[in-house]
Amino acid sequence: MLKNKSSIFLIKRISLNMHLDFKETFLTCVVLLSTFSSAARKKKFKATTAILGDRIISLCDEILKLTLELPQDEGGTLVENTETLNSCIRQFVKLIYADDYYDKDIERVLALGPQPKFLEVELDDKRIETAKKNFGWNDKDIEDWFFQRLCTYQHWNHILTYKNHYAGMK
């Protein structure tokens, strides 16, 4: 129950100033408290989307660099970063769909383009052979890499779908 002196004072003040009976006072307080908790939830949501947005952007940059350079023995890092990116994008999508909220953090992520830049890097035969050589990969590893890239593409499309949905709501 309400143990805080300021909360009790607030209830008495609402009741006296608005000439409300107990039931009306209680309902008014419930509405006020839900408003405060909604604001706190929105603040937490914004902090979470900001953190995820920053992580998505930095992972996209790291994966692009690894995809372009294919540095010796960094294949594990490339796959791990791509899996982490996919997880972050999934969490990001769940958050924005759950709260039906659109803000600058979503725009920052979408500023990366219609898809992350590393997906635009062509994986031709030469690049695939270099990855096999530098990472010590076999055909199965290459298939896993392609699969992770496909997952990124699909998850990214969920963000774009949300953006288009939100634009249609305005």
Backbone torsions as a table, in degrees:
resi	resn	phi	psi	omega
1	MET	NA	-170.4	-176.2
2	LEU	-83.5	111.2	-179.9
3	LYS	-104.2	-18.1	-176.2
4	ASN	-75.4	127.7	-178.6
5	LYS	-61.2	-37.5	-179.5
6	SER	-67.6	-33.0	177.4
7	SER	-67.5	-43.4	178.5
8	ILE	-63.8	-43.1	177.9
9	PHE	-59.7	-42.8	179.7
10	LEU	-61.3	-43.1	-180.0
11	ILE	-63.7	-45.1	179.5
12	LYS	-62.8	-42.0	-178.7
13	ARG	-64.4	-44.1	177.8
14	ILE	-60.3	-45.0	-177.3
15	SER	-63.6	-45.2	-177.9
16	LEU	-71.1	-46.5	-175.8
17	ASN	-69.6	-32.2	-175.5
18	MET	-101.7	1.2	179.2
19	HIS	53.0	52.6	-177.8
20	LEU	-104.3	148.2	171.8
21	ASP	-80.4	180.0	-174.8
22	PHE	-59.7	-46.1	-177.2
23	LYS	-62.1	-43.6	179.4
24	GLU	-66.1	-39.2	178.3
25	THR	-62.9	-45.5	179.8
26	PHE	-59.7	-48.0	-179.5
27	LEU	-63.1	-39.3	177.9
28	THR	-62.2	-42.8	179.7
29	CYS	-66.1	-39.4	177.8
30	VAL	-60.3	-44.0	178.9
31	VAL	-62.9	-44.8	179.8
32	LEU	-62.9	-45.2	-179.4
33	LEU	-64.7	-38.6	178.4
34	SER	-67.0	-32.9	176.5
35	THR	-64.9	-44.2	179.0
36	PHE	-64.3	-43.5	-178.8
37	SER	-68.3	-32.7	176.8
38	SER	-64.5	-41.2	178.4
39	ALA	-64.9	-40.3	178.7
40	ALA	-66.0	-40.1	179.0
41	ARG	-64.1	-41.8	179.7
42	LYS	-64.8	-38.6	178.5
43	LYS	-64.7	-42.6	178.1
44	LYS	-64.4	-41.3	178.1
45	PHE	-59.1	-46.5	-178.9
46	LYS	-62.2	-40.0	179.2
47	ALA	-64.6	-41.9	-179.3
48	THR	-67.0	-43.7	179.1
49	THR	-66.6	-33.1	177.9
50	ALA	-65.4	-45.1	179.8
51	ILE	-64.2	-47.8	179.0
52	LEU	-63.3	-40.1	178.5
53	GLY	-59.9	-45.5	177.6
54	ASP	-61.3	-42.6	-178.9
55	ARG	-65.3	-43.0	179.0
56	ILE	-60.6	-46.1	-178.8
57	ILE	-62.9	-45.6	-178.3
58	SER	-68.5	-38.1	177.4
59	LEU	-64.4	-40.8	178.0
60	CYS	-60.2	-41.2	178.0
61	ASP	-64.3	-45.0	-180.0
62	GLU	-63.4	-43.6	-178.7
63	ILE	-66.4	-38.5	177.1
64	LEU	-60.3	-46.6	-179.6
65	LYS	-61.0	-45.7	179.5
66	LEU	-64.4	-38.7	-179.1
67	THR	-68.1	-37.0	-179.9
68	LEU	-74.9	-42.0	-173.7
69	GLU	-90.0	-28.6	-176.0
70	LEU	45.2	56.1	-176.1
71	PRO	-66.1	147.6	-178.3
72	GLN	-50.3	132.2	174.1
73	ASP	61.4	23.8	179.3
74	GLU	-109.5	13.7	179.7
75	GLY	-61.5	-40.6	178.0
76	GLY	-61.5	-40.6	178.2
77	THR	-64.8	-41.1	179.5
78	LEU	-60.7	-48.1	-179.3
79	VAL	-67.3	-43.5	179.8
80	GLU	-61.3	-45.3	178.8
81	ASN	-63.4	-38.0	179.7
82	THR	-68.1	-40.8	176.7
83	GLU	-64.0	-41.9	177.9
84	THR	-63.8	-42.6	177.4
85	LEU	-58.6	-46.6	180.0
86	ASN	-60.3	-39.9	177.7
87	SER	-64.4	-44.7	178.8
88	CYS	-62.6	-42.3	179.7
89	ILE	-64.7	-41.4	177.8
90	ARG	-59.9	-45.2	178.9
91	GLN	-63.1	-42.9	179.7
92	PHE	-59.7	-46.2	-179.7
93	VAL	-63.3	-44.0	178.9
94	LYS	-59.3	-43.3	-179.9
95	LEU	-62.6	-48.9	-174.7
96	ILE	-70.4	-33.4	177.3
97	TYR	-72.6	-38.2	-178.0
98	ALA	-65.8	-39.8	-176.9
99	ASP	-95.1	-7.8	-178.4
100	ASP	45.3	55.8	-173.1
101	TYR	-133.9	141.5	-176.5
102	TYR	-130.8	127.6	-179.1
103	ASP	-146.4	-172.5	-175.6
104	LYS	-65.2	-26.6	178.4
105	ASP	-66.7	-37.1	176.7
106	ILE	-67.3	-41.6	177.7
107	GLU	-62.2	-38.9	179.6
108	ARG	-61.3	-42.7	179.0
109	VAL	-66.1	-43.4	-178.7
110	LEU	-69.6	-18.0	177.6
111	ALA	-65.7	-14.9	175.9
112	LEU	-63.1	-22.5	177.6
113	GLY	124.1	-174.6	-180.0
114	PRO	-65.2	-15.9	173.5
115	GLN	-160.5	159.0	176.1
116	PRO	-58.1	143.7	-175.3
117	LYS	-58.8	-32.5	-177.9
118	PHE	-66.2	-21.7	176.6
119	LEU	-74.6	-15.9	179.1
120	GLU	-85.2	-11.7	178.6
121	VAL	-72.6	124.0	-178.7
122	GLU	-74.3	127.6	177.9
123	LEU	-96.9	75.7	-179.7
124	ASP	-79.8	178.0	-177.1
125	ASP	-58.0	-39.9	-178.7
126	LYS	-63.8	-45.3	-179.1
127	ARG	-65.8	-39.3	179.5
128	ILE	-65.4	-42.2	178.1
129	GLU	-64.6	-39.2	177.8
130	THR	-63.7	-42.3	178.3
131	ALA	-62.0	-43.5	178.9
132	LYS	-60.0	-44.6	-177.7
133	LYS	-68.9	-52.0	-174.8
134	ASN	-71.1	-32.9	-176.5
135	PHE	-98.1	-9.6	-175.9
136	GLY	69.2	33.9	-176.4
137	TRP	-91.1	157.4	171.9
138	ASN	-113.3	-174.3	-177.8
139	ASP	-61.3	-35.7	179.4
140	LYS	-63.9	-41.7	178.1
141	ASP	-62.7	-40.1	178.0
142	ILE	-64.0	-42.4	177.5
143	GLU	-60.9	-41.9	178.1
144	ASP	-62.3	-40.4	178.4
145	TRP	-62.8	-46.8	177.6
146	PHE	-60.2	-40.4	179.7
147	PHE	-62.8	-44.0	179.1
148	GLN	-62.6	-38.8	177.4
149	ARG	-64.9	-40.6	177.5
150	LEU	-62.3	-42.1	177.1
151	CYS	-60.5	-42.9	177.8
152	THR	-59.1	-46.3	179.6
153	TYR	-58.4	-45.4	-179.0
154	GLN	-66.1	-44.5	179.4
155	HIS	-63.8	-39.4	179.6
156	TRP	-62.0	-38.4	178.6
157	ASN	-63.3	-27.2	175.4
158	HIS	-65.6	-38.3	176.8
159	ILE	-65.9	-44.5	179.4
160	LEU	-62.9	-38.7	177.8
161	THR	-62.3	-42.6	178.3
162	TYR	-62.5	-43.3	179.5
163	LYS	-59.5	-45.7	179.7
164	ASN	-65.7	-37.5	176.7
165	HIS	-62.1	-46.6	-177.6
166	TYR	-65.5	-40.2	179.0
167	ALA	-62.0	-35.2	178.8
168	GLY	-71.8	-19.3	-178.7
169	MET	-83.2	-17.8	-176.8
170	LYS	-74.0	NA	NA
